[in-house]
Amino acid sequence: MSILINAQKIAKVFGATTLFRDVSLTISEGDRIGLIGPNGSGKSTLLKVLAGEMESDDGNVTRRKRLRVSYVAQDSEFDYGRTIRQVITESMQGAQVPEADREGRLAETLGRVGFQDFNAEAAALSGGWRKRLAIAEALVQQPDLLFLDEPTNHLDLAGIEWLEDFVRYAQLACVIVSHDRYFLENVASRTAELNRVYENGLLLVEGNYSEFLVKKEEFLEAQTKRQESLENRVKTEIEWLRRGPKARTTKSKARTNKANELIGELADLNARTRSATADIDFSATERRTKRLIEMEQVTFQYGERTLFRDLDFLITAGTRVGLVGPNGSGKTTILRLLNDELQPVSGEIKRANALRIVYFDQNRQLDPDITLRRALAPEGDSVVYQDRLIHVASWAARFLFDGQQLNQPVGSLSGGERARVLIAKLMLQPADVLLLDEPTNDLDIPTLEILEESLLEFRGALVLVTHDRYMLDRVSTVVLGLDGFGQVERFADYSQWDEWQRDKTEASKVQPAATKRETAAPPPQKKKLSYMEAREYSTIEQRIHEAEQRLKDAQSAYEDPTISTNAERLITVQAEVEAAQGEVDALIVRWTELEEKQG
C-alpha cells in the first residue's frame, strides 16, 4: 500500500517540557491507527504535527504529493449565526471544490453523517451533533487521510456506533486519538501508544486494542529483563571502577567508557520506566440507612415533549446505576432531579434525611486563569481529606502533578489533566450518592481503570452517565435505558439495552400487514462482540492451529508401531488423541459462535 506520511525522529518541546522525542511513524493507505497514551504525553500535539497543523521542533515529516488531509479537533465549536449548510459550503470553498459539485456533495455528506435539517444553526446543536458536523466539515473535502482527536467525547452511544461503522468502511485512512477501549477494539487496524516508557517514545502494534495489550505486555516483560540484566552488569562495573584500573591502558580506558555507557543506559531506562498512577478514592459517609433515594411515578417534560413518565426507581447503598439513551433523552435531567435542581411535573422523589450528594457536572468549568494550586486548594496550602490535613503539593502528586505545575495556570493543562483536577475536588466531599455526568471525557486509559476500581469500591450509591461502554459494563449493577419519548426500561447491562434499541429500530421498519407477504423478512440483527469476546476472537484461530498441531502430534504417536506392544503407553496416547480431538472440536464450535456474532 502507498505511504501517505512518513514521520522520522520528530520531537516537540514547549519551554522546558519535552512532550516527545525521536518518534517515528508511517501512515499508509487503508490504515486505521488508534493512538493512545497518558494524559499530557502529547497525543493531540503529535496529531497536529502529522496533520500539518503544527511544525515539529526536530526530525522530518514527509507527505505524499497532493495528499489531501483533514483534521478534526477535540472541541467542535461554530460561530453563532452560521447554518449547517453554510459551514459545509465554506469548507468546500476552502477546498476549492467546483461549484457545480457542491450541492450534490453537501447533500451526500450530510446524509451520511445523519443530518436532515441543513438550515439549522450550527452553534445551537448539542455537543454530539456539533462533533458530527465537524466530521462532515472534514469529509466534504474528500480527504485521503483523516485525523480525529477524541471524536467520541461528546457523542452519545448511538453516535459512537455510527462513527465505528463509518471508520470501518470509509475509503480513506484514519488516525484517531481515543481512550474508548471498545471503540479501539472495534475499529483499529494498528494501535500505537505514545509513552516515554518506550525507548523511541512510541510502541506501534499491528492489530486492535486487545492485540496491542498482548504485545505491550511482551515488550514490558522483555524490557524488565533487560533492566535486571543491566543492573547486574552495572553493579559489576561500578565495583571495578571503585577498585580503580591499575594502569591507564587502552583496554582499561575502553572498559571505563563502556561502564559509563551502561550506567547512562540504565539511568535512562530507570527514568523511562518510573511510572505513577492517579490515586482516586471517593469517600463514602458512615450512613447506615439502606434506602437513599426513591422515585415514585416521576414524570418530566420540556414544553410539549415528555422525556420520561411514571418512573419508579429505588436507589440503595451499593446500587450502581448506568443511565443510557440518545442525546436529549433525559439522562442529565434525571441527575438534576436527583440532585434537587429540578422538580418533576408529577410524581415524588423521597430522599433520606441529611443525604449527602456529590454531583460531577459534564459542563464543568475551571477558571483557566487561576493556578493549579488555587484550583486544588482554594482556601490555603492544604486540603482536608478523610479527616486528615494534606499539603497541596502532596494532594497534587496523588493526581500526577509535580511541584513545578502548581503555579501554572489551569488553562495550560491538557483536557485529561483538567478532568483530574475536577475529580480531585470531588474526592474532598464525602458522599452517600455520587452523581457522575460524563466523568470519563479526556481521561487516559490508565486513569480510567483507576477510576473504575474506585467506583467499584465505593460503599455508597452511584448514578453514572457515560459513553464509555466498557465502564458501563464493568461498573453498573443495573442500566436504565431512556428512549427520549417517555419510555424507561431496566436492563442487566449495556449490551442488553443495545439489543432492545436495535429491536425497536427493526420494529419501526416493519411494513403494514397487507404488504408483509410481498417483502422478505429482514435478517436478524447480529450481536456485536463484547470486549472479552473480541479478545477471545482475535486469538482463537491461532489457538485452533495450535490445538490441531497437538492433535496431529498425538495421532503420529498413536500410529507409531513401536508402542503397539506397550499396552500402558498405548492407552495413554489414545487418551491424548481423544483429548486433543475434543479440544479442536470445542474451539471450532466456539469460533463458529463468535463468527456469527461478529457478522
C-alpha positions in Angstrom: 0.0 0.0 0.0 1.1 3.5 -0.8 2.7 5.5 2.0 0.8 8.7 2.8 3.0 10.2 5.6 6.5 9.2 6.8 7.5 10.9 10.1 11.0 10.2 11.3 12.5 11.1 14.7 10.2 14.0 15.3 10.1 16.0 18.5 8.1 18.7 20.2 9.2 20.8 23.1 7.2 23.5 25.0 9.5 25.6 27.1 11.5 23.3 29.4 9.0 20.4 28.8 9.7 17.8 26.2 6.4 16.2 25.1 8.0 13.6 22.9 11.3 13.0 21.1 12.6 10.6 18.3 9.1 9.5 17.4 8.8 7.8 14.0 5.5 6.7 12.4 4.5 5.7 8.9 0.9 6.1 7.7 -0.3 4.1 4.7 -3.4 3.9 2.6 -6.2 2.0 4.4 -4.6 2.4 7.9 -6.9 2.9 10.8 -4.5 3.8 13.6 -5.7 4.2 17.2 -3.4 6.5 19.1 -3.4 6.2 22.9 -1.2 7.4 25.7 -1.1 9.0 29.2 -2.6 12.5 29.7 0.0 15.1 28.9 2.1 12.8 26.7 1.5 14.9 23.6 -1.1 12.8 21.6 -3.0 15.9 20.4 0.2 17.7 19.6 1.5 14.7 17.7 -1.7 14.6 15.7 -1.4 18.3 14.8 2.2 17.8 13.7 1.2 14.8 11.5 -1.7 16.8 10.1 0.4 19.8 9.3 -1.4 22.0 11.8 1.9 22.5 13.8 5.6 22.2 13.0 7.8 19.7 14.7 10.9 21.0 16.5 13.1 18.2 15.2 13.0 15.4 12.6 11.2 15.2 9.3 7.6 14.7 8.2 7.3 13.7 4.5 3.9 13.7 2.8 2.9 12.2 -0.5 2.4 14.8 -3.2 -1.1 16.2 -3.5 -2.1 14.4 -0.3 -5.5 15.7 1.0 -5.6 15.8 4.8 -8.5 16.8 7.1 -8.2 17.4 10.8 -11.0 17.4 13.4 -10.0 19.0 16.7 -11.1 17.7 20.1 -13.5 20.6 20.7 -16.0 21.4 18.0 -17.3 25.0 18.1 -19.1 27.0 15.5 -19.8 30.8 15.3 -23.3 31.9 16.1 -25.5 32.7 13.1 -23.9 30.1 10.7 -26.2 27.3 9.5 -25.1 23.7 8.9 -25.3 24.4 5.1 -23.0 27.5 5.5 -20.4 25.5 7.5 -20.2 22.8 4.8 -20.3 25.3 1.9 -17.5 27.3 3.3 -15.5 24.1 3.9 -15.9 23.2 0.2 -14.9 26.7 -0.9 -11.7 26.4 1.2 -11.0 23.1 -0.5 -11.7 24.6 -3.9 -14.5 22.1 -4.8 -16.0 23.1 -8.2 -19.3 25.0 -7.6 -21.2 22.6 -9.8 -20.3 19.7 -7.5 -21.1 21.4 -4.2 -24.8 20.9 -3.8 -24.6 17.2 -4.5 -21.6 16.7 -2.3 -23.2 18.6 0.5 -26.4 16.5 0.5 -24.4 13.2 0.2 -22.0 14.1 3.1 -24.6 15.4 5.5 -26.9 12.5 4.7 -24.1 10.0 5.6 -23.5 11.8 8.9 -27.2 11.9 9.7 -28.4 15.5 9.3 -31.8 16.2 7.9 -32.3 20.0 8.5 -29.4 21.6 6.7 -30.6 25.1 7.7 -30.4 24.6 11.5 -28.0 26.9 13.4 -24.7 25.1 13.9 -23.8 26.7 17.3 -27.2 25.6 18.7 -26.5 21.9 18.1 -25.8 19.6 21.0 -22.2 18.6 21.6 -22.7 15.2 19.8 -24.2 16.8 16.7 -21.5 19.5 16.7 -19.0 16.7 16.6 -20.8 15.1 13.7 -20.9 18.4 11.9 -17.1 18.9 12.4 -16.6 15.4 10.9 -18.9 16.3 7.9 -16.9 19.6 7.5 -13.7 17.5 7.2 -15.3 14.7 5.0 -16.7 17.1 2.4 -13.2 17.9 1.4 -12.8 14.3 0.4 -9.5 13.7 2.2 -7.1 10.8 1.7 -6.3 10.9 5.4 -8.5 12.0 8.3 -7.2 12.9 11.8 -9.7 12.7 14.6 -8.9 13.9 18.2 -11.1 12.2 20.8 -14.1 12.1 18.5 -16.2 10.0 20.9 -16.0 12.6 23.7 -19.3 14.3 23.0 -21.1 11.6 21.0 -23.9 9.6 22.6 -23.8 5.8 22.3 -25.7 5.8 19.1 -23.3 8.3 17.7 -20.3 6.3 18.7 -21.7 3.2 16.9 -22.3 5.3 13.9 -18.7 6.6 14.0 -17.4 3.0 14.4 -19.3 1.9 11.2 -18.1 5.0 9.3 -14.4 4.4 10.2 -14.6 0.7 9.4 -16.0 1.2 6.0 -14.7 4.6 4.9 -12.4 4.6 1.8 -9.7 6.7 3.5 -7.0 6.3 6.1 -7.6 7.5 9.7 -5.5 8.3 12.7 -7.7 8.6 15.8 -6.7 9.7 19.3 -9.2 7.9 21.7 -9.5 6.5 25.2 -12.6 4.5 24.3 -11.5 0.9 24.6 -14.5 -0.7 22.8 -14.1 1.8 20.0 -10.4 0.9 19.6 -11.2 -2.7 19.8 -13.8 -2.5 17.0 -12.1 -0.1 14.5 -8.3 -0.1 14.9 -6.1 -2.0 12.4 -3.0 -0.7 14.1 -2.6 0.6 17.6 0.1 3.0 18.9 0.9 4.3 22.3 2.8 7.5 22.8 4.6 7.0 26.1 8.0 7.8 27.5 8.3 4.3 28.8 9.4 3.2 25.3 12.9 3.9 24.1 11.7 5.8 21.0 8.6 7.2 22.6 6.1 5.1 20.7 5.0 1.5 20.5 3.2 0.5 17.3 1.4 -2.8 17.0 -0.5 -4.4 14.1 -4.0 -5.1 15.3 -6.7 -3.7 17.6 -6.6 -2.8 21.3 -6.6 -6.4 22.6 -3.7 -7.4 20.4 -1.9 -4.2 21.5 -2.3 -5.2 25.1 -0.7 -8.6 24.4 2.3 -7.1 22.6 2.7 -4.4 25.2 2.9 -6.9 27.9 5.5 -8.9 26.0 7.5 -5.7 25.4 7.4 -4.6 29.0 8.4 -8.1 30.2 11.4 -8.0 27.8 12.3 -4.5 29.0 12.2 -5.6 32.6 14.5 -8.5 31.9 16.9 -6.1 30.1 16.7 -3.7 33.1 17.6 -6.5 35.5 20.5 -7.6 33.3 21.8 -4.0 33.1 21.6 -3.6 36.9 23.7 -6.7 37.4 26.3 -5.6 34.8 26.4 -2.0 36.1 26.9 -3.3 39.6 29.9 -5.3 38.4 31.4 -2.3 36.5 30.9 0.1 39.4 32.8 -2.3 41.7 35.6 -2.4 39.1 35.6 1.4 38.8 35.8 1.7 42.6 38.9 -0.5 42.7 40.4 1.7 40.0 42.2 0.3 37.0 45.8 -0.5 37.8 47.0 1.0 34.5 45.7 3.7 32.1 45.9 1.3 29.2 43.8 1.4 26.1 41.9 -1.6 27.3 41.1 -0.1 30.7 40.0 3.2 29.1 37.7 1.3 26.8 36.2 -0.6 29.7 35.8 2.7 31.6 33.9 4.2 28.7 31.8 1.1 28.3 30.9 1.2 32.0 29.8 4.8 31.7 27.7 3.9 28.7 26.0 1.1 30.7 25.4 3.4 33.7 23.9 6.0 31.4 21.7 3.4 29.6 20.4 2.1 33.0 19.7 5.6 34.2 17.7 6.3 31.1 15.8 3.1 31.4 15.0 3.7 35.1 13.7 7.2 34.3 11.5 5.9 31.5 10.0 3.0 33.4 9.3 5.0 36.6 5.5 5.1 36.4 2.8 6.5 38.5 -1.0 6.3 38.6 -3.6 8.7 39.9 -4.8 7.8 43.4 -8.5 8.1 43.1 -10.7 7.2 46.1 -14.1 8.6 46.7 -15.1 8.8 50.3 -18.4 7.4 51.5 -20.1 8.6 54.7 -20.7 6.3 57.6 -24.5 6.3 56.9 -26.3 3.1 57.8 -29.6 3.9 56.1 -30.2 1.5 53.2 -32.9 3.4 51.2 -31.3 6.6 49.9 -33.5 8.0 47.1 -36.9 6.7 45.9 -38.6 7.9 42.7 -42.3 7.3 42.6 -44.3 7.8 39.4 -41.9 10.6 38.3 -42.7 12.3 35.0 -40.8 15.1 33.4 -41.3 17.1 30.3 -39.9 20.2 28.5 -42.7 22.1 26.8 -44.8 19.5 25.0 -42.1 16.8 25.0 -42.2 14.2 27.7 -38.8 12.8 28.4 -40.0 10.1 30.7 -43.2 9.2 32.5 -44.2 7.2 35.6 -40.7 6.3 36.6 -40.4 4.2 39.7 -36.9 3.5 40.9 -35.2 2.9 44.3 -31.5 3.8 44.9 -30.0 2.0 47.8 -26.4 1.9 49.2 -24.3 -0.2 46.9 -26.5 0.4 43.8 -24.5 1.4 40.7 -26.9 2.7 38.1 -25.8 3.4 34.5 -28.0 5.8 32.6 -28.1 5.4 28.8 -30.0 6.8 25.9 -29.7 9.2 22.9 -28.6 12.8 23.4 -31.5 14.8 24.7 -33.3 11.7 26.1 -33.2 13.0 29.7 -30.1 11.4 31.3 -28.7 14.7 32.7 -32.3 15.7 33.7 -32.6 12.6 35.9 -29.3 13.5 37.6 -30.5 17.1 38.2 -33.8 15.8 39.6 -31.9 13.5 42.0 -29.7 16.5 43.0 -32.9 18.6 43.7 -32.0 21.1 41.0 -35.2 20.4 39.1 -38.7 19.3 40.1 -40.8 16.7 38.4 -44.0 17.6 36.6 -45.7 14.8 38.6 -44.7 12.1 41.0 -42.5 12.3 44.1 -38.8 12.0 44.9 -38.1 10.9 48.5 -34.6 11.4 50.0 -33.1 10.0 53.2 -32.6 12.6 55.9 -29.4 14.7 55.7 -28.5 12.9 52.5 -25.1 13.9 51.1 -24.9 14.0 47.3 -21.8 14.9 45.2 -22.5 15.9 41.6 -20.0 15.8 38.8 -21.4 18.1 36.1 -20.5 17.4 32.4 -20.5 21.1 31.8 -17.9 21.5 34.5 -15.7 24.6 34.1 -12.4 25.6 35.7 -11.2 29.2 35.7 -8.4 29.0 33.1 -6.5 31.9 34.8 -6.2 30.5 38.3 -3.2 28.5 39.2 -3.3 24.7 39.8 -2.5 25.4 43.4 -5.7 27.5 43.9 -7.8 25.1 41.9 -6.9 22.2 44.2 -6.8 24.2 47.4 -8.9 27.4 47.2 -8.6 28.2 50.9 -4.9 27.8 51.5 -2.0 25.5 51.1 -3.7 22.4 52.5 -6.8 20.3 52.0 -8.8 18.1 54.4 -9.3 14.6 53.1 -10.9 11.8 55.2 -10.3 14.0 58.3 -6.6 14.4 57.5 -4.8 17.6 56.6 -2.8 17.1 53.4 -0.4 19.7 51.9 -1.5 20.8 48.4 1.8 19.5 46.9 1.1 16.1 48.2 -2.5 16.2 47.1 -1.4 17.3 43.6 1.1 14.4 43.5 -1.8 11.9 44.0 -3.2 13.1 40.7 0.2 13.0 38.9 1.0 16.7 39.1 4.5 17.8 40.1 5.5 20.7 42.2 6.5 22.8 39.2 3.0 22.7 37.8 1.4 24.2 41.0 1.9 27.7 39.8 0.9 27.1 36.2 -2.5 28.4 35.1 -5.2 25.7 34.7 -5.7 26.8 31.1 -2.3 25.4 30.2 -3.3 21.9 31.3 -4.4 19.2 28.9 -8.1 18.1 28.9 -7.3 15.0 30.9 -5.3 16.9 33.4 -8.2 19.3 34.0 -10.5 16.3 34.4 -8.2 15.0 37.1 -8.4 18.4 38.9 -12.2 18.2 39.0 -12.1 14.6 40.3 -9.6 15.7 43.0 -12.1 18.4 44.1 -15.0 15.9 44.2 -12.9 13.5 46.4 -12.8 16.1 49.2 -16.6 15.7 49.6 -17.8 12.6 51.5 -20.9 11.3 49.8 -23.8 8.9 50.2 -24.7 9.2 46.5 -22.3 10.0 43.6 -23.9 11.6 40.5 -21.4 11.4 37.7 -22.2 13.0 34.3 -19.7 12.0 31.7 -16.7 11.8 34.1 -14.5 9.9 31.5 -14.1 12.7 28.9 -10.4 13.3 28.2 -9.1 10.8 30.8 -6.4 8.4 29.6 -6.9 4.6 29.8 -4.7 4.1 33.0 -6.7 6.8 34.8 -10.0 5.3 33.6 -9.0 1.9 35.1 -8.2 3.5 38.4 -11.5 5.4 38.3 -13.3 2.2 37.7 -11.7 0.5 40.6 -12.6 3.4 42.9 -16.2 3.3 41.8 -16.4 -0.5 42.4 -15.0 0.0 45.9 -17.3 3.0 46.7 -19.7 2.0 49.5 -22.4 4.5 48.7 -24.7 4.6 45.7 -23.7 5.7 42.2 -25.6 7.0 39.2 -23.4 7.2 36.2 -23.9 8.8 32.7 -21.1 7.9 30.4 -20.5 7.0 26.7 -17.7 4.6 27.8 -19.4 1.2 27.1 -16.6 -0.7 28.8 -17.0 1.3 32.1 -20.8 0.8 31.9 -20.4 -2.9 31.6 -17.8 -3.1 34.3 -19.2 -0.8 36.9 -23.0 -0.8 36.6 -25.2 -3.3 38.5 -28.3 -2.1 36.6 -28.8 0.0 33.5 -31.7 2.4 33.0 -32.4 3.0 29.3 -34.2 6.0 28.1 -35.7 6.3 24.5 -36.4 10.1 24.7 -40.1 9.6 24.1 -41.3 8.8 27.6 -40.2 5.2 28.0 -37.7 4.0 30.5 -36.7 0.3 30.9 -34.3 -1.6 33.2 -31.6 -3.8 31.9 -28.8 -6.0 33.3 -26.1 -4.4 31.2 -25.3 -2.1 28.2 -25.4 -5.0 25.7 -29.0 -5.9 26.7 -30.1 -2.2 26.3 -28.3 -2.1 22.9 -30.2 -5.1 21.8 -33.5 -3.5 22.9 -32.7 -0.4 20.9 -32.0 -2.5 17.8 -35.2 -4.4 18.2 -37.2 -1.2 18.4 -35.5 0.2 15.3 -36.3 -3.0 13.4 -39.9 -3.0 14.6 -40.3 0.6 13.4 -39.3 -0.6 9.9 -41.8 -3.4 9.7 -44.4 -2.7 7.0 -48.2 -2.9 7.4 -49.6 -6.5 7.4 -51.0 -6.1 3.8 -47.5 -5.7 2.4 -45.6 -8.0 4.7 -46.1 -11.0 2.4 -44.6 -9.1 -0.5 -41.3 -8.3 1.2 -38.6 -10.5 2.5 -38.2 -10.6 6.3 -35.2 -8.5 7.4 -32.3 -10.6 8.5 -32.0 -11.0 12.3 -29.8 -8.3 13.9 -26.4 -9.8 14.7 -25.0 -9.1 18.1 -21.7 -7.3 18.5 -18.8 -9.0 20.3 -18.2 -7.9 23.9 -14.8 -6.6 24.8 -13.7 -10.0 26.2 -15.3 -11.9 23.3 -13.4 -9.7 20.9 -10.1 -10.5 22.7 -11.0 -14.2 22.5 -11.9 -13.9 18.8 -8.6 -12.2 18.0 -6.6 -15.3 19.2 -8.9 -18.2 18.5 -7.6 -19.0 15.0 -4.1 -19.3 16.4 -5.4 -21.5 19.3 -7.2 -23.7 16.8 -4.0 -24.1 14.8 -2.0 -25.0 17.9 -4.7 -27.5 19.0 -4.7 -29.1 15.6 -0.9 -29.4 15.8 -1.2 -31.1 19.2 -3.8 -33.5 17.7 -1.5 -34.2 14.7 1.4 -35.0 17.1 -0.8 -37.2 19.3 -2.1 -39.1 16.2 1.5 -39.6 14.9 2.5 -41.0 18.3 -0.6 -43.3 18.3 0.4 -44.6 14.8 4.0 -45.3 15.9 4.4 -49.1 15.6 6.9 -49.2 18.5 4.2 -48.6 21.0 1.8 -51.3 19.7 3.3 -53.8 22.2 3.2 -51.4 25.1 -0.4 -51.5 26.4 0.0 -48.8 29.1 1.6 -46.4 26.6 -1.0 -47.2 24.0 -3.8 -46.3 26.4 -2.1 -43.1 27.4 -1.6 -41.9 23.8 -5.1 -42.9 22.9 -6.4 -40.7 25.7 -4.2 -37.8 24.4 -5.7 -38.2 20.9 -9.2 -38.1 22.3 -8.4 -35.1 24.5 -6.8 -33.2 21.6 -9.7 -34.0 19.3 -12.2 -32.7 21.9 -10.2 -29.5 22.3 -10.2 -28.9 18.5 -13.9 -29.6 18.2 -14.7 -27.3 21.1 -12.6 -24.5 19.7 -14.2 -24.8 16.3 -17.7 -24.7 17.8 -16.7 -21.5 19.7 -15.1 -20.0 16.7 -18.3 -20.5 14.7 -20.4 -18.8 17.5 -18.0 -15.8 17.5 -18.0 -15.6 13.7 -21.8 -15.5 13.7 -21.8 -12.7 16.3 -19.0 -10.8 14.6 -21.0 -10.8 11.3 
